[in-house]
Amino acid sequence: MKFKAILENVKKKQGFTNNDQLIEFLKTSKASFYQMQKGKQPLSEEEIIKIMDSTGLEAPEIYGAWLAENAKSKKIRQSWEKFSRVAVTLPFALGVAALALPLKLAENAAAIHIM
């Protein structure tokens, strides 16, 4: 997910209609907010926590999206984007595997019992 999309998600979930409301919510100044958007100032822990609480996203996904969007190197940007995609899909894949394991164990137990 792109960092700008994450900020738009916060605005939507909080019912904000403009960046001034978002800036107030993040408890930052306008200058700091715009510097952060340009990649000139990193996110503070407080800002990350506010975004986490609002979106349900985890800190590495938020910070990774910010790093990807502000990386000067194309290779670094692509690496962060790849990491973000894996980070988002891994819990889903593990959840599917966790659900499938008991079914497979039950099938094996039934097969052993039949023999």
Secondary structure as a PSIPRED ss2 file (coil, helix, strand):
# PSIPRED VFORMAT (PSIPRED V4.0)

   1 M C   1.000  0.000  0.000
   2 K C   1.000  0.000  0.000
   3 F H   0.000  1.000  0.000
   4 K H   0.000  1.000  0.000
   5 A H   0.000  1.000  0.000
   6 I H   0.000  1.000  0.000
   7 L H   0.000  1.000  0.000
   8 E H   0.000  1.000  0.000
   9 N H   0.000  1.000  0.000
  10 V H   0.000  1.000  0.000
  11 K H   0.000  1.000  0.000
  12 K H   0.000  1.000  0.000
  13 K H   0.000  1.000  0.000
  14 Q H   0.000  1.000  0.000
  15 G C   1.000  0.000  0.000
  16 F C   1.000  0.000  0.000
  17 T C   1.000  0.000  0.000
  18 N C   1.000  0.000  0.000
  19 N H   0.000  1.000  0.000
  20 D H   0.000  1.000  0.000
  21 Q H   0.000  1.000  0.000
  22 L H   0.000  1.000  0.000
  23 I H   0.000  1.000  0.000
  24 E H   0.000  1.000  0.000
  25 F H   0.000  1.000  0.000
  26 L C   1.000  0.000  0.000
  27 K C   1.000  0.000  0.000
  28 T C   1.000  0.000  0.000
  29 S C   1.000  0.000  0.000
  30 K H   0.000  1.000  0.000
  31 A H   0.000  1.000  0.000
  32 S H   0.000  1.000  0.000
  33 F H   0.000  1.000  0.000
  34 Y H   0.000  1.000  0.000
  35 Q H   0.000  1.000  0.000
  36 M H   0.000  1.000  0.000
  37 Q H   0.000  1.000  0.000
  38 K C   1.000  0.000  0.000
  39 G C   1.000  0.000  0.000
  40 K C   1.000  0.000  0.000
  41 Q C   1.000  0.000  0.000
  42 P C   1.000  0.000  0.000
  43 L C   1.000  0.000  0.000
  44 S C   1.000  0.000  0.000
  45 E H   0.000  1.000  0.000
  46 E H   0.000  1.000  0.000
  47 E H   0.000  1.000  0.000
  48 I H   0.000  1.000  0.000
  49 I H   0.000  1.000  0.000
  50 K H   0.000  1.000  0.000
  51 I H   0.000  1.000  0.000
  52 M H   0.000  1.000  0.000
  53 D H   0.000  1.000  0.000
  54 S H   0.000  1.000  0.000
  55 T H   0.000  1.000  0.000
  56 G C   1.000  0.000  0.000
  57 L C   1.000  0.000  0.000
  58 E C   1.000  0.000  0.000
  59 A H   0.000  1.000  0.000
  60 P H   0.000  1.000  0.000
  61 E H   0.000  1.000  0.000
  62 I H   0.000  1.000  0.000
  63 Y H   0.000  1.000  0.000
  64 G H   0.000  1.000  0.000
  65 A H   0.000  1.000  0.000
  66 W H   0.000  1.000  0.000
  67 L H   0.000  1.000  0.000
  68 A H   0.000  1.000  0.000
  69 E H   0.000  1.000  0.000
  70 N H   0.000  1.000  0.000
  71 A C   1.000  0.000  0.000
  72 K C   1.000  0.000  0.000
  73 S C   1.000  0.000  0.000
  74 K H   0.000  1.000  0.000
  75 K H   0.000  1.000  0.000
  76 I H   0.000  1.000  0.000
  77 R H   0.000  1.000  0.000
  78 Q H   0.000  1.000  0.000
  79 S H   0.000  1.000  0.000
  80 W H   0.000  1.000  0.000
  81 E H   0.000  1.000  0.000
  82 K H   0.000  1.000  0.000
  83 F H   0.000  1.000  0.000
  84 S H   0.000  1.000  0.000
  85 R H   0.000  1.000  0.000
  86 V H   0.000  1.000  0.000
  87 A H   0.000  1.000  0.000
  88 V H   0.000  1.000  0.000
  89 T H   0.000  1.000  0.000
  90 L H   0.000  1.000  0.000
  91 P H   0.000  1.000  0.000
  92 F H   0.000  1.000  0.000
  93 A H   0.000  1.000  0.000
  94 L H   0.000  1.000  0.000
  95 G H   0.000  1.000  0.000
  96 V H   0.000  1.000  0.000
  97 A H   0.000  1.000  0.000
  98 A H   0.000  1.000  0.000
  99 L H   0.000  1.000  0.000
 100 A H   0.000  1.000  0.000
 101 L H   0.000  1.000  0.000
 102 P H   0.000  1.000  0.000
 103 L H   0.000  1.000  0.000
 104 K H   0.000  1.000  0.000
 105 L H   0.000  1.000  0.000
 106 A H   0.000  1.000  0.000
 107 E H   0.000  1.000  0.000
 108 N H   0.000  1.000  0.000
 109 A H   0.000  1.000  0.000
 110 A H   0.000  1.000  0.000
 111 A H   0.000  1.000  0.000
 112 I H   0.000  1.000  0.000
 113 H H   0.000  1.000  0.000
 114 I H   0.000  1.000  0.000
 115 M C   1.000  0.000  0.000
